[in-house]
Amino acid sequence: MNLIQLFSSKGKRQVAARTDSGFRQIKRTRSVLELAHAAIEAGQTLAQAVEQRGFGKEVDVAAAYAEGRLLAPVDAADPAHVHLTGTGLTHLGSASTRDAMHRKIDSAKEETLTDSMKMFRMGLENGKPARGKTGVQPEWFYKGNGSMLAGPGEPLLSPAFADDAGEEPEIAGIYIIGPDGTPFRLGFALANEFSDHVMERVNYLYLAHSKLRPCSIGPELLVGDLPSDIRGTSRIIRKKKTIWEKPFLSGEANMSHTIANLEHHHFKYSVFRQPGDVHVHMFGTATLSFADGMKAEDGDVFEIEAEAFGLPLRNPLKTEKPQRFSVKPL
């Protein structure tokens, strides 16, 4: 089951589900978060909560997308209680890249490996532990709160001081923390984990700076398990022409960590188990236009798609004007 959030043509919030005949409105439902809270309270799954409420009228999602009425598949009234985070060095890449990387790692001496390669090797060796066991922790980063979450079609704002503005096609897990501190996974969504790769390349310790950028998720929330082998496409469109395009792989078959291991090492921190908080956690990628020498420009549209997630995620790039501020002592 896939869910979307949107405004109706009359400006009212709706949640709709993808059915065999198209998208249908879910009755008496204004947000995915509201639906999730109701499911937790009733001891139901999200899919069961949808079935209980039932379906209403058909929804023209294509028109809503074209008219800018689609929302991110999860949001909250207080964006400070939405956490945007992610993990890196978790994907194996294509088969040829994987083989070459394995040969390099197996033959290299420990002292000649970069910190990134050491982290990647740790994931290869112990990122997929047996069920019930804990594997090695991944690289982890913070991106911001819900104020930095862009919906489908909304611009990704790059700060004026940025060195680069590059897409990262990923899968994100969407979570809500229950009343007793239990993390509940609502599902998964396409994500553009937008970053500054030039800044990161100056020095790896600038990674934290490079990740403090907006990101986008959606349009559809995939409820249920994540397919083990996801094959998608990431592209950049400039003036209605595709100037860069490349396939990307995700899902556990193409990763050095299990989803469960990545989830454990995020939610093991009690600060991330505060009742009512929402988490959007991105699982990493192996495909970047930056690696091919591309530099996105204002007005370019990033487009990410994968069959399991239905509609593509599109976001134009926009550079913010310089912002003046000063710190005032009290």
C-alpha positions in Angstrom: 0.0 0.0 0.0 1.2 3.5 -0.9 -0.1 6.7 0.7 0.2 10.3 -0.3 -0.7 13.6 1.4 -2.1 16.5 -0.5 -4.4 19.5 -0.6 -7.6 19.2 -2.4 -8.5 21.7 -5.2 -10.5 23.5 -2.4 -7.5 23.7 -0.1 -8.4 21.0 2.3 -5.8 18.4 3.5 -6.4 14.9 2.4 -4.7 11.5 2.5 -5.1 9.1 -0.4 -4.1 5.5 -1.0 -3.0 4.0 -4.3 -5.5 1.3 -5.4 -5.8 -0.9 -8.4 -8.0 1.8 -10.0 -5.9 4.8 -9.0 -5.7 7.0 -5.9 -8.7 7.1 -3.5 -9.2 9.4 -0.6 -9.1 7.8 2.8 -12.2 8.8 4.7 -12.0 11.1 7.8 -8.2 11.5 7.5 -6.3 14.7 7.2 -2.7 13.5 7.8 -0.6 10.4 7.8 0.6 11.3 11.3 -3.0 11.4 12.5 -3.6 8.0 11.0 -0.4 6.6 12.6 -1.4 7.8 16.1 -4.8 6.2 15.6 -3.2 2.9 14.5 -0.9 2.8 17.5 -3.7 3.5 19.9 -5.8 0.8 18.4 -3.0 -1.7 18.2 -3.3 -1.9 14.4 -1.0 -1.7 11.5 -1.2 1.4 9.3 -2.8 -0.7 6.5 -5.4 -2.0 8.9 -6.2 1.6 10.0 -6.7 2.6 6.4 -9.0 -0.4 5.7 -11.1 0.4 8.8 -11.6 4.0 7.7 -12.4 3.0 4.1 -12.1 4.8 0.8 -13.9 7.8 -0.6 -13.7 9.6 -3.9 -11.0 9.2 -6.5 -8.2 11.7 -6.4 -6.5 13.2 -9.5 -2.9 13.0 -8.2 -1.4 14.0 -11.5 -3.3 17.3 -11.4 -2.4 17.9 -7.8 1.3 17.3 -8.6 1.2 19.7 -11.6 -0.6 22.3 -9.4 1.8 22.1 -6.5 -0.7 20.5 -4.1 1.3 17.4 -3.1 2.8 17.4 0.4 5.7 15.3 1.8 4.2 12.0 2.9 4.8 12.9 6.6 4.8 16.2 8.4 3.9 17.7 11.8 2.4 20.8 13.2 5.6 21.5 15.1 8.6 21.1 12.7 11.0 21.2 15.7 9.8 17.7 16.5 10.7 16.3 13.1 14.3 14.9 12.9 16.1 14.6 9.6 19.1 12.2 9.8 20.9 9.7 7.7 23.7 7.1 7.3 26.5 6.9 4.8 28.9 4.3 3.4 26.0 1.8 3.4 25.7 0.8 -0.3 27.7 -1.5 -2.5 27.1 0.2 -5.9 27.0 -1.7 -9.2 28.4 -5.2 -9.5 31.6 -4.1 -11.3 32.2 -1.4 -8.7 31.5 -3.9 -5.9 34.0 -6.4 -7.2 36.7 -3.8 -7.7 36.1 -2.4 -4.2 36.2 -5.8 -2.6 39.5 -6.6 -4.3 41.0 -3.3 -3.2 39.8 -3.8 0.4 40.9 -7.4 0.7 44.4 -6.6 -0.6 45.0 -3.3 1.2 46.9 -2.9 4.4 45.0 -1.4 7.3 47.3 1.6 7.5 46.8 2.6 3.9 43.0 2.8 4.0 41.2 6.1 4.4 38.8 6.5 7.3 35.9 6.2 4.8 37.3 2.9 3.4 37.8 1.6 6.9 34.2 2.4 7.8 33.0 0.8 4.6 34.9 -2.4 5.3 33.5 -2.5 8.8 30.1 -2.5 7.3 31.0 -5.3 4.8 32.3 -7.4 7.7 29.6 -6.8 10.3 26.8 -4.7 8.9 24.4 -7.6 8.4 24.4 -9.5 11.7 22.2 -12.5 12.4 18.6 -11.8 13.5 18.6 -10.7 17.1 22.3 -9.6 17.0 23.8 -6.1 16.8 26.1 -5.3 14.0 28.7 -2.5 13.6 27.4 1.1 13.8 27.4 3.0 10.5 28.5 6.6 9.7 25.7 8.8 10.9 24.8 12.5 10.3 22.2 15.1 11.2 20.5 17.2 8.5 18.1 19.4 10.4 14.5 19.5 11.6 11.2 19.6 9.8 11.6 23.2 8.7 14.2 21.8 6.2 11.9 19.2 4.7 10.7 20.0 1.2 7.7 18.4 -0.4 7.4 17.0 -3.9 7.7 19.9 -6.4 9.0 22.4 -3.9 12.5 23.9 -4.4 15.5 22.7 -2.6 17.1 25.8 -1.2 20.9 26.0 -1.4 22.4 28.7 0.9 24.3 31.5 -0.7 27.5 30.4 1.0 27.4 26.8 -0.4 30.2 25.5 -2.6 27.9 23.0 -4.4 24.3 21.8 -4.5 24.0 18.1 -5.4 21.4 15.5 -5.3 21.6 12.1 -3.5 18.9 9.6 -4.5 18.1 7.5 -1.5 15.4 5.6 0.4 14.2 7.1 3.7 12.5 5.3 6.6 9.7 7.3 8.2 9.0 6.8 11.9 6.9 8.0 14.8 7.7 7.5 18.5 4.8 6.0 20.4 3.6 7.1 23.9 5.9 4.6 25.6 9.0 5.6 23.6 8.7 2.8 21.1 9.7 3.7 17.5 7.1 2.7 14.9 8.0 2.6 11.2 5.3 4.0 9.1 7.0 3.0 5.8 9.6 4.1 3.3 9.8 6.9 0.7 12.1 8.1 -2.0 14.4 10.8 -0.8 16.7 13.4 -2.2 19.4 13.8 0.5 20.6 17.1 -0.9 24.3 17.9 0.1 27.3 20.1 -0.6 29.9 17.6 -2.0 32.5 20.3 -2.8 32.6 21.4 0.9 32.8 17.8 2.1 35.8 17.1 -0.3 37.8 20.0 1.3 38.1 18.0 4.5 36.1 15.0 5.7 35.6 16.8 9.0 33.4 19.2 7.0 30.9 16.4 6.4 28.6 17.8 9.2 28.6 21.2 7.5 27.9 19.7 4.1 24.8 17.9 5.3 23.1 20.9 6.9 20.9 21.4 3.8 17.2 20.8 3.1 16.0 17.4 1.7 12.9 16.1 0.1 10.9 13.0 0.4 7.9 11.4 -1.4 5.5 11.7 -3.1 4.4 8.2 -2.0 4.9 6.5 1.4 5.4 2.7 0.8 3.7 1.0 3.7 5.1 -2.4 4.6 8.5 -4.1 4.0 11.1 -2.5 1.8 11.9 -4.6 -1.4 15.3 -6.2 -1.1 16.4 -5.1 -4.6 15.3 -1.6 -5.6 16.4 -0.3 -9.1 15.7 3.4 -9.8 16.9 6.3 -11.9 18.2 9.7 -10.9 18.4 12.5 -13.4 18.9 16.2 -13.8 16.6 18.2 -16.1 17.7 21.6 -17.4 15.2 23.6 -19.5 13.1 20.5 -20.0 16.1 18.5 -21.3 17.8 15.7 -19.4 21.4 16.6 -19.0 22.5 13.8 -16.7 20.9 10.4 -15.9 22.1 7.3 -14.1 20.6 4.2 -12.5 20.8 3.8 -8.7 20.4 0.6 -6.6 19.1 0.3 -3.1 17.4 -2.3 -0.8 19.3 -4.7 1.4 20.5 -6.8 -1.6 22.6 -3.8 -2.6 23.7 -2.6 0.9 26.4 -3.5 3.4 24.0 -3.0 6.3 20.5 -4.4 7.1 17.8 -1.8 7.6 17.3 -3.3 11.1 20.9 -2.6 12.0 20.7 1.0 10.7 17.5 1.5 12.7 19.0 0.1 15.9 22.0 2.4 15.8 19.8 5.4 15.3 17.2 4.7 17.9 19.6 3.3 20.5 20.0 6.9 21.6 17.2 7.8 24.0 17.0 11.4 22.7 15.6 9.8 19.5 12.9 8.0 21.4 10.9 10.9 22.7 7.1 10.3 22.5 5.4 12.1 19.5 8.6 12.9 17.6 8.8 12.1 13.9 12.0 10.8 12.2 13.0 10.8 8.6 16.1 8.7 8.3 17.9 8.3 5.0 19.8 5.1 4.3 22.5 6.3 1.8 23.3 5.9 -1.8 26.1 4.9 -4.3 25.1 7.3 -7.2 25.9 11.0 -7.4 26.0 13.3 -10.4 28.9 15.1 -8.6 31.0 12.0 -9.1 30.5 12.5 -12.9 31.6 16.1 -12.8 28.1 17.6 -12.9 27.4 20.9 -11.4 23.7 21.8 -11.0 22.4 25.3 -11.7 19.5 27.3 -10.5 16.3 26.1 -12.1 17.6 22.6 -12.7 15.1 19.9 -11.7 16.3 16.8 -9.8 14.1 13.8 -10.5 14.3 10.5 -8.7 12.1 7.5 -9.5 11.8 3.8 -8.6 8.9 1.5 -9.6 8.0 0.4 -6.0 7.5 4.1 -5.1 5.2 5.1 -7.9 5.3 8.8 -8.7 8.8 10.3 -9.2 10.2 12.8 -6.7 10.9 16.1 -8.4 12.5 19.3 -6.9 13.9 22.3 -8.6 17.2 23.9 -7.3 17.1 27.4 -6.0 19.9 29.4 -4.4 18.9 31.6 -1.5 19.9 35.2 -1.3 22.7 36.1 1.2 21.2 36.4 4.7 22.5 39.1 7.0 22.4 38.5 10.7 24.4 39.3 13.9 24.7 37.8 17.3 23.5 40.3 20.0 24.6 39.9 23.6 21.9 40.2 26.2 
